[in-house]
């Protein structure tokens, strides 16, 4: 009698290796980094170290020749890190992912392929309706890095750049006070027997906190003014010491301004920075005192502020030196580039790990917050209302 035929082969009956289910297919990124063309913009989104990390994970980076020069990174640095270097601008803009610091110009958008992913700053106040109409016509998915939120609800890009701006404001003030810059010849630094410099800081946000941190580190006496008690309490907690803090009351503020050597303006508003210091208050300040208006990119918080450039950064009004350069970070492009790169790199690796931007947006609410165009559909309420454009709720588009 013959044996009954088994439905399984002998090989199939042997113990097999377990195969785990794979939920996400890891995506391969192809990133194009063009050279920044905006006035005095020298930053770059990725450092050579960041490029190396991406290339090591199987991704491709195409860099326009000279893109890192302003931040002291050479083409050789990027080439050795695994990036491909090209002088063909159109080739860089034809990449599936475009990474920029400044938003692209109208001419640059025309070079971008349909369905491309664009990651850059948005700078809403400087944009035109045509910019958004062009993005829509190309069905582009666009993310503004200044609106990407962290797990704690903060904006990491804005916070990092504000840290640099706050620290820079004190370094610039120290430079302007020196005699070689026709200053009062006063030095930051708590020199024994010499009364310390007095610094007034307007605004207790990230810029104000890092300005305070630097000024204290250099031995100055500081006074912080802000109308938010929560922020004033927070700055004392973060700095781990008791400071002079006050709400912005004209009488108290004028008294502090009369005595101070440096005043740093870091007050932000929804649309325009509120004017906190009037011209009459500036007239009462010491001769040769320094005003650093970090809020100048939002209109400035001093009545006497006027926009200046890195080439001609200061002017004197009522015997007070005013420094009102809007892109203060352009002084330190390498530090700013490393800071931006540290934010971008984990996000890019995560997008690849998630299997593409679609999945990342589905799982990461903070990243979704930075989205303002999804396949050519405007998803930002603020952009829609500002430019009178039709917009859709992102949550109805991404499930």
Long-range contacts (C-beta under 8 A, 24 or more apart in sequence): 24-353, 24-354, 24-355, 24-359, 25-355, 26-58, 26-352, 26-353, 26-355, 27-351, 27-352, 27-354, 27-355, 27-356, 28-58, 28-59, 28-60, 28-352, 29-54, 29-59, 29-60, 29-96, 29-97, 29-348, 29-351, 29-352, 30-59, 30-60, 30-62, 30-95, 30-96, 30-97, 31-59, 31-60, 31-61, 31-62, 31-95, 31-97, 31-98, 31-99, 31-348, 32-62, 32-63, 32-91, 32-92, 32-93, 32-94, 32-95, 32-97, 32-98, 32-99, 33-61, 33-62, 33-63, 33-64, 33-67, 33-83, 33-92, 33-99, 33-100, 34-64, 34-67, 34-89, 34-92, 34-93, 34-98, 34-100, 34-104, 34-108, 35-64, 35-65, 35-66, 35-67, 35-89, 36-67, 36-70, 36-100, 36-101, 36-102, 37-102, 37-105, 37-108, 38-102, 40-309, 40-310, 40-327, 40-330, 41-70, 41-101, 41-102, 41-327, 41-330, 42-69, 42-70, 42-71, 42-330, 42-333, 43-70, 43-71, 43-101, 43-329, 43-330, 43-333, 43-336, 43-337, 43-340, 44-68, 44-70, 44-71, 44-73, 44-101, 44-333, 44-337, 44-341, 45-99, 45-100, 45-101, 45-119, 45-337, 45-340, 45-341, 45-344, 46-99, 46-341, 46-344, 46-345, 47-71, 47-73, 47-337, 47-338, 47-341, 48-73, 48-77, 48-78, 48-80, 48-81, 48-83, 49-81, 49-341, 50-341, 50-342, 50-344, 50-345, 51-78, 51-81, 51-82, 51-83, 52-81, 52-82, 53-345, 53-349, 54-82, 54-345, 54-348, 54-349, 55-81, 55-82, 55-83, 56-82, 57-349, 57-352, 58-352, 59-348, 59-352, 60-84, 62-86, 62-91, 62-92, 62-95, 63-92, 64-89, 64-92, 68-337, 70-333, 71-333, 71-334, 71-336, 71-337, 72-333, 72-334, 73-334, 73-337, 99-344, 101-340, 103-127, 103-131, 106-130, 106-131, 106-134, 109-134, 109-135, 109-138, 109-140, 110-134, 112-138, 112-140, 113-138, 114-138, 114-139, 114-140, 115-139, 115-140, 115-141, 115-375, 116-140, 116-141, 117-141, 117-142, 117-143, 117-357, 118-142, 118-143, 118-373, 119-143, 119-145, 119-344, 120-144, 120-145, 121-145, 121-146, 122-146, 122-147, 122-372, 122-383, 124-382, 124-383, 124-386, 127-387, 129-387, 129-388, 129-389, 132-373, 132-378, 132-383, 132-387, 132-389, 133-389, 135-373, 135-376, 136-373, 136-376, 136-377, 136-378, 137-376, 138-376, 139-375, 139-376, 140-373, 140-375, 140-376, 141-357, 141-371, 141-373, 141-374, 141-375, 142-371, 142-372, 142-373, 143-367, 143-370, 143-371, 143-372, 144-370, 144-372, 145-340, 145-343, 145-344, 145-370, 146-370, 147-369, 147-370, 147-372, 148-343, 148-347, 148-366, 148-367, 148-369, 148-370, 149-365, 149-366, 149-369, 149-370, 150-366, 151-366, 156-343, 157-340, 157-343, 158-206, 159-206, 160-339, 160-340, 160-342, 160-343, 161-329, 161-336, 161-339, 161-340, 162-205, 162-206, 162-207, 162-210, 163-206, 163-210, 163-339, 164-210, 164-329, 164-332, 164-335, 164-336, 164-339, 165-207, 165-210, 165-266, 165-294, 165-328, 165-329, 166-206, 166-207, 166-208, 166-209, 166-210, 166-211, 166-212, 166-213, 166-214, 166-266, 166-294, 167-210, 167-211, 167-213, 167-214, 168-328, 168-329, 168-331, 168-332, 169-207, 169-211, 169-214, 169-264, 169-266, 169-292, 169-294, 169-328, 170-199, 170-211, 170-214, 170-215, 170-218, 170-262, 170-264, 171-214, 172-292, 172-323, 172-328, 172-331, 173-199, 173-262, 173-264, 173-290, 173-292, 173-323, 174-218, 176-290, 176-314, 176-321, 176-323, 177-261, 177-262, 177-290, 183-288, 183-290, 183-321, 184-261, 184-288, 184-289, 186-261, 188-215, 188-218, 188-219, 188-220, 189-218, 189-219, 190-218, 190-219, 190-220, 191-219, 196-220, 196-221, 197-221, 197-261, 197-262, 198-222, 198-223, 198-256, 198-259, 198-260, 198-261, 198-262, 199-223, 199-260, 199-261, 199-262, 199-263, 199-264, 200-225, 200-253, 200-256, 200-257, 200-260, 200-262, 200-263, 200-264, 201-225, 201-263, 201-264, 201-266, 202-226, 202-248, 202-263, 202-264, 202-265, 202-266, 202-267, 202-276, 202-277, 202-301, 203-265, 203-266, 203-267, 203-268, 203-295, 203-301, 204-228, 204-231, 204-232, 204-234, 204-235, 204-245, 205-231, 205-266, 205-268, 207-266, 207-294, 208-235, 208-264, 208-266, 209-235, 209-238, 209-239, 211-264, 211-266, 211-294, 212-239, 212-243, 213-239, 215-262, 216-241, 220-262, 223-256, 223-260, 225-252, 225-253, 225-256, 225-276, 226-267, 248-276, 250-281, 253-277, 253-281, 254-281, 254-284, 257-281, 257-282, 257-284, 257-285, 258-284, 258-285, 258-286, 259-286, 260-285, 260-286, 260-289, 261-286, 261-289, 261-290, 262-289, 262-290, 262-292, 263-289, 263-290, 263-291, 263-292, 264-292, 264-294, 265-291, 265-292, 265-293, 265-294, 265-295, 265-300, 265-301, 265-302, 265-305, 266-294, 266-295, 266-301, 267-295, 267-301, 268-295, 268-298, 269-298, 269-299, 272-298, 272-299, 273-298, 273-299, 273-300, 273-301, 274-301, 275-300, 275-301, 275-302, 275-303, 276-301, 276-302, 277-301, 277-302, 277-303, 277-304, 278-303, 279-303, 279-304, 279-318, 282-317, 282-318, 282-320, 283-318, 285-318, 285-319, 285-320, 286-320, 287-319, 287-320, 288-319, 288-320, 288-321, 289-320, 289-321, 290-320, 290-321, 290-323, 291-320, 291-321, 291-322, 291-323, 291-324, 292-323, 293-322, 293-323, 293-324, 294-328, 296-324, 296-325, 296-326, 297-326, 297-327, 300-324, 358-398, 361-394, 361-398, 362-398, 362-399, 368-394, 368-398, 374-398
